[in-house]
Amino acid sequence: MDFIVELWRFMRARRKFWLLPVIFMLTIFGGLLVLAQGSPVAPFIYSLF
């Protein structure tokens, strides 16, 4: 949790709010890959990439 707080402080202090969508999309794709490893939805998720 400290990492998220530090990241938010960095973005707020340095005016790097454009990083927010990048981090959000990376988190979404990472979550999809983790879910796709052992689920029956895997063939459908892999077809997206």
C-alpha positions in Angstrom: 0.0 0.0 0.0 2.9 2.3 0.6 4.0 2.0 -3.0 0.6 3.3 -4.2 0.7 6.2 -1.9 4.3 7.1 -2.9 3.3 6.8 -6.6 0.4 9.1 -6.1 2.5 11.6 -4.3 5.1 11.5 -7.1 2.5 12.0 -9.8 0.9 14.9 -7.9 4.1 16.6 -7.1 5.6 16.2 -10.6 2.3 16.8 -12.5 2.7 13.3 -14.2 -1.1 12.6 -14.3 -0.6 11.1 -17.8 0.9 8.1 -16.1 -2.5 7.2 -14.5 -4.0 5.6 -17.7 -0.8 3.8 -18.5 -0.7 2.2 -15.0 -4.4 1.4 -15.2 -4.1 -0.4 -18.5 -1.0 -2.3 -17.4 -2.9 -3.4 -14.3 -5.9 -4.5 -16.4 -3.8 -6.5 -18.8 -1.8 -8.1 -16.0 -5.0 -9.2 -14.3 -6.3 -10.7 -17.5 -3.1 -12.7 -18.0 -3.2 -14.0 -14.4 -6.9 -15.0 -14.8 -6.2 -16.6 -18.1 -3.6 -19.0 -16.8 -6.0 -21.5 -15.2 -9.5 -20.7 -16.4 -11.7 -22.0 -19.1 -11.9 -18.5 -20.5 -8.2 -18.7 -21.5 -8.7 -19.4 -25.2 -10.9 -16.3 -25.6 -8.5 -14.0 -23.7 -5.5 -15.2 -25.7 -7.3 -14.4 -28.9 -7.4 -10.8 -27.9 -3.6 -10.6 -28.0 
